[in-house]
Amino acid sequence: MACNFADLFEHSVDAMPDRTAIIQGDRRLTFHELERRANRLAHHLATAGAGPGTHIGFLMHNSLETMETLIACFKIRAVPININYRYRADELRYVLDNADVEMVVHHRCYAPLFDEVRAQVRSLRHALVVEDDQGGAGLPSTAVHYEQALENGSSARDFGPRSPDDLFMMYTGGTTGLPKGVMWRQEDMWRVLGGGIDFYTGEPVADEFGQSRTGAGVDQATWFILPPLIHAAAMMPTFTALWSGNAVVFEPRFDPARVWQVVARERPSVLVITGDAMARPLIDAYRAAPTDTSALWVIASGAALLSQPVKNELLALFPSKMVSDSIGSSETGFGGIGFAQKDDDPGRGPRVSVGRGALVVDDTGRAVAPGAEGWVAKTGNVPIGYYKDPAKTDKLFRTIDGVRMVITDDRARVEADGSVTLIGRGNMVINTGGEKVFAEEVEAIVKAHESVYDVVVIGVPHERWGQLVAAVVSTADGGVDFPALEQHVRSHLAGYKLPRRIWVAETVSRTPSGKPDYRWAKEYATTRDPDYEVG
């Protein structure tokens, strides 16, 4: 079996060529049309010198061309490198250099940023620019025009054989440290996050034709993917949908009001979002202007978990829909899934049923007993390691009793029924007087208060305690009842976990994937006095 991303896509093309594959606004491509355009791009890249192992960066928001770029790279066994379009020059330069990027495809709106650093990255030798409607019109660029490149490329599928060992790489991080590239065999990534293992039963798909064969035998569904394709939380659901013969809807930017208009028009059955950062604005927009959501079957959150108050609101607004949370990371792939229930205790923490190979281990790497806490780990299909970082690879990827596993910084507790309750990330632990506090645990409780719209919890320096628990919040209605918030937190958490200093911001900054931007929060807290302090 090839079990290669390009082969899996081509199986769907062969089985369902005339089905719609990608929808972006008024633009639509069938599987056959997407295939031909991706082939043209692949031939252009190959003519420019790309081949197996060539690192090709994509500095792009969600679009048809973004998917064409990804598919084209996989067709010639090149390695697409995701580049966060919110980076500034220094960050962009670092990733291009660290990833040894040789070619870049970018939307025209990012041309000034890319051209600023292009000459400073010695490995770069070719670039393509894609037109966009996000402010790029008229901006000059030193890159080759994307559509001209496609015009001169062959549409034939005449590429050589591929391998399940072909590399998939995802750059991750940057909110608490420098980004790092996680390397996977394509078959392993397919198995854990692309539908190669059934998410619900844990059973492997029989062969590489399983998804396309099943998809061809049922009616086509439509998936609306809201997170940016520069993150696995969007890229892998997109490929999962395409490999199963389903259509995918993209929007270049997250506009909550427009999302519901698109839901009414395109009638997707699956809406993929990222945590409260997307769910809260979507709830507000829907309440302001309800639309037809009758075709929608599931609202699925990945990369960032939903808080209990947001789950309650989603279930109240959409009582006939399923709301799901899934855990995972670039280092583990899929780790587990949970389904929202109304009015669960916000102090309990997110709880999921773990996926195949996921477990909770102690500091020695051995599985913990029910009732005990430990670190979320994954066995079976796991990454190769970090690109150009053997020290971090050796720290995270270990062999215990002959079993290779990845042991994450995610803290969790095993429940009596085998499910797992997530506590927080170890790299965001706040040490206050020797007591360890997980930022995410406190964030879940603070967000459960009616006056809080969003929050990021951080540790701030303190002479006596080392660190104090602190928070930067945005409000639900323009004001925070601080004494009531303090009482609310104390009713759910131990006193040492209470935020002792609180700053109020107009908007809490998050990454494009919806994760808390801890660097921003710490910078915000250092530039002004707190709005509230616990005596």
C-alpha positions as CSV (number, residue, x, y, z in Angstrom):
1,M,0.0,0.0,0.0
2,A,1.3,3.5,-0.8
3,C,-0.8,5.3,1.9
4,N,0.6,8.5,0.5
5,F,-1.3,11.8,0.6
6,A,-1.1,12.3,-3.2
7,D,-2.2,8.7,-3.9
8,L,-5.1,9.0,-1.6
9,F,-6.3,12.1,-3.3
10,E,-5.9,10.5,-6.8
11,H,-8.0,7.6,-5.7
12,S,-10.9,10.0,-5.0
13,V,-10.3,11.7,-8.4
14,D,-10.5,8.4,-10.2
15,A,-13.6,7.2,-8.2
16,M,-15.5,10.5,-8.2
17,P,-14.1,12.9,-10.9
18,D,-17.2,15.0,-11.4
19,R,-18.0,15.7,-7.7
20,T,-17.4,19.1,-6.4
21,A,-14.2,19.1,-4.3
22,I,-13.5,22.7,-3.2
23,I,-15.8,25.7,-2.8
24,Q,-14.6,29.3,-2.1
25,G,-17.1,32.0,-2.6
26,D,-18.4,31.7,-6.2
27,R,-15.5,29.6,-7.3
28,R,-15.8,25.8,-7.5
29,L,-13.6,23.0,-8.6
30,T,-14.5,19.4,-9.2
31,F,-12.1,16.6,-8.2
32,H,-11.0,16.3,-11.9
33,E,-10.4,20.1,-12.2
34,L,-8.5,20.3,-8.9
35,E,-6.4,17.4,-10.1
36,R,-5.5,19.0,-13.4
37,R,-4.6,22.3,-11.8
38,A,-2.5,20.6,-9.1
39,N,-0.7,18.6,-11.9
40,R,0.1,21.8,-13.8
41,L,1.6,23.3,-10.6
42,A,3.5,20.2,-9.8
43,H,5.1,20.1,-13.3
44,H,6.0,23.8,-12.9
45,L,7.6,23.2,-9.6
46,A,9.5,20.2,-10.9
47,T,10.8,22.2,-13.9
48,A,12.0,24.8,-11.4
49,G,14.0,22.1,-9.7
50,A,11.7,20.8,-7.0
51,G,11.6,17.0,-6.3
52,P,11.6,14.5,-3.5
53,G,12.4,16.2,-0.2
54,T,12.4,19.8,-1.5
55,H,10.9,22.1,1.1
56,I,8.3,24.4,-0.4
57,G,6.8,27.1,1.9
58,F,3.2,28.3,1.6
59,L,2.5,31.7,3.0
60,M,-1.3,31.6,2.3
61,H,-4.7,32.0,3.8
62,N,-7.4,29.5,2.9
63,S,-8.1,29.3,-0.8
64,L,-8.4,26.9,-3.8
65,E,-4.8,27.7,-4.6
66,T,-3.6,26.7,-1.1
67,M,-5.0,23.2,-1.6
68,E,-3.6,23.1,-5.2
69,T,-0.2,23.9,-3.7
70,L,-0.4,21.2,-1.0
71,I,-1.5,18.6,-3.5
72,A,1.1,19.5,-6.0
73,C,3.9,19.3,-3.5
74,F,2.8,15.8,-2.4
75,K,2.5,14.7,-6.0
76,I,6.2,15.3,-6.6
77,R,7.2,14.1,-3.1
78,A,8.2,17.6,-2.1
79,V,7.5,18.8,1.5
80,P,5.1,21.7,2.0
81,I,6.1,24.0,4.9
82,N,3.3,25.8,6.6
83,I,4.1,29.5,7.3
84,N,1.9,31.5,9.7
85,Y,0.6,34.6,7.8
86,R,0.6,36.6,11.0
87,Y,4.4,36.4,11.3
88,R,6.4,39.6,11.2
89,A,9.7,39.8,9.3
90,D,12.0,38.3,12.0
91,E,9.6,35.4,12.6
92,L,9.2,34.7,8.8
93,R,13.0,34.8,8.3
94,Y,13.5,32.4,11.1
95,V,11.1,29.8,9.8
96,L,12.3,30.0,6.2
97,D,15.9,29.6,7.3
98,N,15.2,26.9,10.0
99,A,13.1,24.9,7.6
100,D,15.6,25.2,4.7
101,V,12.8,26.4,2.4
102,E,13.9,26.5,-1.3
103,M,10.6,27.7,-2.8
104,V,7.6,29.7,-1.6
105,V,4.1,30.2,-2.8
106,H,2.4,33.2,-1.3
107,H,-0.7,35.4,-1.7
108,R,0.0,38.8,-3.1
109,C,-1.1,40.5,0.1
110,Y,2.0,39.0,1.8
111,A,4.3,40.2,-1.0
112,P,5.8,43.1,0.9
113,L,6.6,40.9,3.9
114,F,8.1,38.1,1.8
115,D,10.1,40.4,-0.4
116,E,11.5,42.1,2.8
117,V,13.2,38.9,3.9
118,R,13.7,37.0,0.6
119,A,17.2,38.1,-0.1
120,Q,18.3,37.2,3.5
121,V,17.4,33.5,3.2
122,R,20.2,31.8,1.2
123,S,18.2,28.6,0.5
124,L,15.4,30.4,-1.4
125,R,15.6,30.1,-5.2
126,H,12.0,30.4,-6.6
127,A,8.7,32.0,-5.6
128,L,5.1,32.2,-7.0
129,V,2.6,34.9,-6.2
130,V,-1.2,34.2,-6.1
131,E,-3.8,36.9,-6.6
132,D,-6.1,37.5,-3.7
133,D,-9.0,39.8,-2.6
134,Q,-7.5,40.4,0.9
135,G,-5.6,43.6,0.2
136,G,-3.1,42.3,-2.3
137,A,-4.4,43.9,-5.4
138,G,-1.8,46.1,-7.0
139,L,1.0,45.3,-4.6
140,P,4.3,44.7,-6.5
141,S,6.0,41.3,-6.2
142,T,9.3,39.8,-7.3
143,A,7.7,36.3,-7.7
144,V,6.5,34.5,-10.8
145,H,2.7,34.8,-11.3
146,Y,0.9,31.6,-10.2
147,E,-1.6,31.4,-13.1
148,Q,1.1,31.9,-15.7
149,A,3.0,29.1,-14.2
150,L,0.0,26.8,-14.4
151,E,-0.6,27.8,-18.1
152,N,2.8,26.5,-19.0
153,G,2.6,23.3,-17.0
154,S,1.3,19.9,-18.2
155,S,-2.0,18.6,-16.7
156,A,-0.9,15.0,-17.1
157,R,-0.6,12.7,-14.1
158,D,2.8,11.2,-15.1
159,F,4.7,11.3,-11.8
160,G,6.8,8.5,-10.5
161,P,5.9,6.1,-7.7
162,R,5.6,7.5,-4.2
163,S,6.2,6.0,-0.7
164,P,4.4,5.8,2.6
165,D,7.7,7.1,4.0
166,D,7.4,10.4,2.2
167,L,7.7,13.3,4.6
168,F,4.9,15.4,6.1
169,M,6.1,18.3,8.2
170,M,4.1,20.7,10.4
171,Y,5.7,23.7,12.0
172,T,4.1,24.3,15.4
173,G,4.6,26.6,18.3
174,G,5.7,30.2,18.5
175,T,3.3,31.4,21.2
176,T,5.7,30.4,24.0
177,G,8.9,29.7,22.1
178,L,10.4,29.4,18.6
179,P,8.5,27.4,16.0
180,K,9.7,23.9,15.4
181,G,9.0,21.4,12.6
182,V,7.4,18.1,13.5
183,M,8.3,15.3,11.0
184,W,5.9,12.5,10.2
185,R,5.8,9.6,7.7
186,Q,2.8,10.3,5.6
187,E,1.3,6.9,6.4
188,D,1.6,7.6,10.1
189,M,-0.1,11.0,9.8
190,W,-2.8,9.4,7.7
191,R,-3.4,6.7,10.3
192,V,-3.7,9.1,13.2
193,L,-5.4,12.2,11.7
194,G,-6.5,11.5,8.2
195,G,-9.1,8.8,8.6
196,G,-6.6,5.9,8.2
197,I,-7.9,4.8,11.6
198,D,-11.6,5.2,12.4
199,F,-11.9,7.9,15.0
200,Y,-14.8,6.3,16.8
201,T,-14.0,2.6,16.7
202,G,-10.2,2.8,16.7
203,E,-10.0,0.3,13.8
204,P,-7.6,0.8,11.0
205,V,-8.9,1.3,7.5
206,A,-8.3,-1.9,5.5
207,D,-6.4,-0.4,2.6
208,E,-5.5,2.9,0.8
209,F,-8.7,2.6,-1.3
210,G,-11.0,2.3,1.7
211,Q,-12.0,5.9,2.0
212,S,-12.6,6.6,-1.7
213,R,-14.4,3.3,-2.1
214,T,-16.7,4.1,0.8
215,G,-17.2,7.7,-0.3
216,A,-18.2,6.7,-3.9
217,G,-20.9,4.5,-2.5
218,V,-22.7,7.2,-0.5
219,D,-24.1,10.7,-1.1
220,Q,-21.6,13.4,-0.9
221,A,-21.4,15.6,2.2
222,T,-20.0,19.1,2.6
223,W,-17.5,20.2,5.2
224,F,-17.0,23.8,6.1
225,I,-13.4,24.3,7.4
226,L,-12.9,27.5,9.3
227,P,-9.4,27.3,10.8
228,P,-6.5,28.3,8.6
229,L,-4.9,25.6,6.5
230,I,-1.5,26.5,8.0
231,H,-2.6,24.4,11.0
232,A,-3.1,20.6,11.1
233,A,-6.5,21.3,12.7
234,A,-7.7,22.5,9.3
235,M,-5.4,20.7,6.9
236,M,-6.1,17.2,8.1
237,P,-9.9,17.5,8.2
238,T,-9.7,18.9,4.7
239,F,-7.7,16.0,3.4
240,T,-9.9,13.5,5.3
241,A,-13.0,15.0,3.6
242,L,-11.4,14.9,0.1
243,W,-10.0,11.4,0.5
244,S,-13.6,10.3,1.3
245,G,-15.1,12.1,-1.8
246,N,-16.7,15.0,0.2
247,A,-16.7,18.7,-0.7
248,V,-14.8,21.3,1.4
249,V,-15.8,25.0,1.8
250,F,-13.2,27.6,2.5
251,E,-13.3,31.3,3.4
252,P,-10.1,33.4,3.2
253,R,-10.8,35.1,6.6
254,F,-12.9,34.3,9.6
255,D,-16.0,36.5,9.4
256,P,-18.7,35.2,11.8
257,A,-21.7,36.8,10.1
258,R,-20.6,35.6,6.7
259,V,-20.0,32.1,8.0
260,W,-23.7,31.7,8.8
261,Q,-24.6,33.1,5.3
262,V,-22.3,30.5,3.7
263,V,-23.8,27.7,6.0
264,A,-27.3,28.6,4.7
265,R,-26.1,28.7,1.1
266,E,-23.8,25.7,0.9
267,R,-25.6,23.6,3.5
268,P,-22.6,21.8,5.1
269,S,-23.2,18.9,7.4
270,V,-19.9,19.5,9.3
271,L,-18.6,22.8,10.6
272,V,-15.0,22.6,11.8
273,I,-14.0,25.4,14.3
274,T,-11.3,26.1,16.9
275,G,-12.4,26.5,20.5
276,D,-14.1,29.5,22.1
277,A,-12.1,31.9,19.9
278,M,-14.4,31.0,17.0
279,A,-17.4,29.6,18.8
280,R,-18.2,32.8,20.8
281,P,-18.2,35.2,17.8
282,L,-20.2,32.6,15.9
283,I,-22.8,32.5,18.7
284,D,-23.0,36.3,18.8
285,A,-23.4,36.5,15.0
286,Y,-26.1,33.8,14.9
287,R,-28.1,35.5,17.6
288,A,-27.9,38.8,15.7
289,A,-29.0,37.3,12.4
290,P,-30.2,33.6,12.5
291,T,-29.9,31.7,9.2
292,D,-30.9,28.2,8.0
293,T,-28.7,25.6,9.7
294,S,-31.0,22.7,9.1
295,A,-28.4,20.7,7.1
296,L,-25.7,21.1,9.8
297,W,-25.1,17.9,11.7
298,V,-22.0,18.5,13.8
299,I,-20.0,21.4,15.1
300,A,-16.5,20.0,15.6
301,S,-13.8,21.8,17.6
302,G,-10.2,20.9,17.3
303,A,-6.8,22.4,18.5
304,A,-8.5,24.3,21.3
305,L,-11.1,22.9,23.6
306,L,-14.5,24.6,24.2
307,S,-15.3,25.9,27.6
308,Q,-18.4,24.6,29.3
309,P,-20.4,27.9,29.1
310,V,-19.8,27.9,25.3
311,K,-20.9,24.3,25.0
312,N,-24.1,25.2,26.9
313,E,-24.8,28.0,24.5
314,L,-24.1,26.0,21.4
315,L,-26.4,23.2,22.6
316,A,-29.1,25.7,23.5
317,L,-28.9,27.4,20.1
318,F,-28.6,24.2,18.1
319,P,-30.3,21.4,20.2
320,S,-30.4,19.0,17.3
321,K,-26.7,19.2,16.5
322,M,-23.8,17.3,18.0
323,V,-21.0,19.4,19.5
324,S,-17.6,17.6,19.7
325,D,-14.2,18.4,21.1
326,S,-11.1,16.5,20.1
327,I,-7.6,16.6,21.6
328,G,-4.3,16.2,19.8
329,S,-1.3,18.0,18.7
330,S,1.2,18.2,15.8
331,E,3.3,15.7,17.9
332,T,0.6,13.2,18.6
333,G,-2.1,13.6,15.9
334,F,-5.6,12.5,17.1
335,G,-5.7,11.8,20.9
336,G,-9.3,11.5,21.8
337,I,-12.8,12.9,21.3
338,G,-15.6,14.1,23.6
339,F,-19.2,15.1,23.0
340,A,-20.7,18.1,24.8
341,Q,-23.3,17.7,27.4
342,K,-25.2,20.6,28.8
343,D,-24.4,22.1,32.3
344,D,-21.4,19.9,33.1
345,D,-19.4,21.2,36.0
346,P,-16.9,23.7,34.6
347,G,-14.5,22.8,37.3
348,R,-14.3,19.2,36.2
349,G,-12.2,19.9,33.1
350,P,-12.6,18.7,29.6
351,R,-13.1,14.9,29.4
352,V,-12.6,12.7,26.3
353,S,-12.5,9.1,25.3
354,V,-9.0,8.4,24.1
355,G,-8.1,7.2,20.7
356,R,-6.0,4.3,19.5
357,G,-2.6,4.3,21.2
358,A,-3.3,7.2,23.5
359,L,-2.6,6.8,27.2
360,V,-1.6,8.7,30.3
361,V,1.8,7.9,31.8
362,D,3.9,8.8,34.8
363,D,7.4,10.4,34.8
364,T,8.9,7.0,33.9
365,G,6.7,6.5,30.9
366,R,4.5,3.8,32.5
367,A,0.7,3.9,32.3
368,V,-1.0,5.3,35.4
369,A,-3.9,3.7,37.2
370,P,-7.5,5.1,37.1
371,G,-7.7,8.1,39.5
372,A,-4.0,9.0,39.0
373,E,-2.6,12.0,37.1
374,G,0.2,11.9,34.5
375,W,1.2,13.0,31.0
376,V,-0.7,12.4,27.8
377,A,1.3,10.0,25.6
378,K,0.9,8.3,22.3
379,T,2.2,5.0,21.0
380,G,1.9,3.3,17.6
381,N,1.9,5.8,14.7
382,V,4.1,8.6,16.1
383,P,6.3,11.2,14.4
384,I,9.9,10.8,13.4
385,G,10.9,13.7,15.5
386,Y,11.7,17.4,15.3
387,Y,13.5,18.8,12.2
388,K,17.1,19.6,13.0
389,D,16.6,19.3,16.7
390,P,17.9,16.0,18.1
391,A,17.9,17.2,21.7
392,K,14.2,18.1,21.7
393,T,13.5,14.9,19.8
394,D,15.2,12.7,22.4
395,K,13.4,14.6,25.2
396,L,9.9,14.0,23.8
397,F,10.2,10.8,21.9
398,R,11.2,7.9,24.1
399,T,11.3,4.1,24.0
400,I,9.9,2.5,27.2
401,D,10.0,-1.2,27.6
402,G,10.6,-1.6,23.9
403,V,7.7,0.6,22.9
404,R,8.4,3.9,21.1
405,M,6.1,6.7,22.3
406,V,5.8,10.5,22.4
407,I,5.2,11.9,25.9
408,T,3.7,15.4,25.7
409,D,3.5,18.3,28.2
410,D,-0.2,17.8,28.5
411,R,-1.3,16.9,32.0
412,A,-4.3,14.6,32.5
413,R,-6.1,12.3,34.9
414,V,-7.5,8.8,34.1
415,E,-11.1,8.3,35.2
416,A,-12.6,5.0,36.4
417,D,-14.4,4.5,33.1
418,G,-11.1,4.8,31.1
419,S,-11.9,8.3,29.9
420,V,-9.3,11.1,30.4
421,T,-9.8,14.5,32.0
422,L,-7.4,17.1,30.7
423,I,-5.8,19.4,33.3
424,G,-3.5,21.6,31.3
425,R,-0.2,22.0,29.5
426,G,3.0,21.5,31.5
427,N,4.9,24.2,29.5
428,M,2.3,26.7,30.9
429,V,2.6,25.7,34.5
430,I,2.7,28.6,37.0
431,N,4.8,27.9,40.1
432,T,3.4,30.0,43.0
433,G,5.1,29.3,46.3
434,G,5.9,25.7,45.3
435,E,2.3,25.0,44.2
436,K,1.9,24.2,40.5
437,V,-1.1,25.7,38.7
438,F,-2.1,24.8,35.1
439,A,-3.1,27.9,33.2
440,E,-5.8,26.1,31.2
441,E,-7.5,24.8,34.3
442,V,-7.9,28.3,35.6
443,E,-8.9,29.7,32.2
444,A,-11.8,27.2,32.0
445,I,-13.2,28.4,35.4
446,V,-12.7,32.1,34.7
447,K,-14.5,31.8,31.3
448,A,-17.4,30.2,33.0
449,H,-18.3,33.5,34.7
450,E,-21.0,35.4,33.0
451,S,-19.1,38.7,32.8
452,V,-16.0,37.2,31.1
453,Y,-15.9,36.8,27.3
454,D,-12.3,35.5,27.0
455,V,-9.2,35.1,29.1
456,V,-5.6,34.1,29.1
457,V,-4.0,33.1,32.4
458,I,-0.3,33.8,33.0
459,G,2.2,33.8,35.8
460,V,3.7,37.2,36.8
461,P,6.9,37.6,38.9
462,H,6.5,38.0,42.7
463,E,9.3,38.5,45.3
464,R,7.9,36.1,47.9
465,W,6.0,33.5,45.9
466,G,8.1,33.4,42.8
467,Q,5.1,33.8,40.6
468,L,1.5,34.9,41.0
469,V,-1.4,33.6,39.0
470,A,-2.7,36.5,36.9
471,A,-5.2,36.9,34.0
472,V,-5.9,39.1,31.1
473,V,-9.7,39.1,30.3
474,S,-12.1,40.7,27.9
475,T,-15.6,41.3,29.0
476,A,-19.0,40.1,27.9
477,D,-20.9,43.3,28.4
478,G,-18.3,46.0,29.0
479,G,-17.6,45.4,32.7
480,V,-16.4,42.8,35.2
481,D,-17.8,42.3,38.6
482,F,-14.4,41.5,40.2
483,P,-15.6,40.4,43.7
484,A,-18.2,38.1,42.1
485,L,-15.6,36.7,39.7
486,E,-13.3,36.1,42.7
487,Q,-16.0,34.3,44.6
488,H,-16.9,32.2,41.5
489,V,-13.3,31.1,41.1
490,R,-12.9,30.3,44.8
491,S,-16.0,28.1,44.7
492,H,-14.3,25.8,42.1
493,L,-10.6,26.0,42.7
494,A,-8.1,26.0,45.6
495,G,-7.2,29.5,46.8
496,Y,-3.6,29.4,45.4
497,K,-5.1,29.0,41.9
498,L,-7.0,32.3,42.1
499,P,-5.8,35.1,39.7
500,R,-4.4,37.7,42.1
501,R,-4.0,40.3,39.4
502,I,-6.4,40.9,36.5
503,W,-6.0,43.1,33.5
504,V,-9.0,44.0,31.2
505,A,-8.3,44.2,27.5
506,E,-10.7,45.1,24.7
507,T,-9.8,41.9,22.9
508,V,-7.8,38.9,24.1
509,S,-5.2,38.0,21.5
510,R,-5.2,34.5,20.1
511,T,-3.2,32.7,17.3
512,P,-4.9,32.0,14.0
513,S,-5.6,28.5,15.3
514,G,-7.5,29.9,18.3
515,K,-4.9,29.0,20.9
516,P,-4.0,31.5,23.7
517,D,-1.3,34.0,22.8
518,Y,0.7,33.8,26.1
519,R,3.5,36.1,24.9
520,W,1.0,38.8,24.0
521,A,-0.7,38.5,27.5
522,K,2.6,38.8,29.3
523,E,3.6,41.8,27.2
524,Y,0.2,43.4,27.9
525,A,0.5,42.9,31.6
526,T,4.0,44.5,31.8
527,T,2.9,47.7,30.1
528,R,0.2,48.8,32.5
529,D,-1.1,48.5,36.1
530,P,-3.6,45.8,36.8
531,D,-7.3,46.6,36.8
532,Y,-7.9,44.5,39.9
533,E,-5.7,43.0,42.7
534,V,-6.7,40.5,45.3
535,G,-5.6,41.8,48.7
